[in-house]
Amino acid sequence: MEEIKSRYSTRESFISELAFAMSDHDIQEEQYLNLTQQNLSVILREDYSWGKKWPAEGDEVIFVDKTPSWEAFHLMEEFADSIANSRITKELYHALEKRHPFSAFRYAAESTGVIQQWYQWRDHWQNEQAEEWMHENGVDFKDGKIIADGKHTFVWSWDDE
């Protein structure tokens, strides 16, 4: 049987995509890492069956935990605290008090000129979270391949659905 190559060229590119998967809070989907196919995939909930990307029978998979929204909210607070300009810090905190704090925060970061700083801060933190998840779940990327110790993975079976 031919070995499947990972679609990720480097460990960093894998971590970056894993970090994005962990931060994606679409309630209609679950993310999983397919070690057999060497990729991250999405399973959409039942009411969106047309978009399902189910693993094949016998694929070794592990579901990817999503970052809780309260942690992402706390990250925005930490970022606001890190800004040396008290006016900008106040604007960012004011955005967090709004009805839709995530989009309000992004808008406030754009309008105050710190959006690129925010994206760098957030991306660094998300990558750290992804690496921590990898460590906790025995997952790594070595020699161009996603590997796992097998303690947290399972073999997909249609009976598992």
Protein Blocks (a to p, Z undefined) as FASTA:
>chain_A
ZZdddfbfbfklmmmmmmmmmmpccfkbccdddfknopacddddfklmmlgccddehiac
dddddddfklmmmmmmmmmmmpmblklmmmmmmmmmmmblmlmmmmmmmmnopmmmmmmm
mmmmmmmmmmmmmmmnopaceehiacdehlmgccddfklZZ
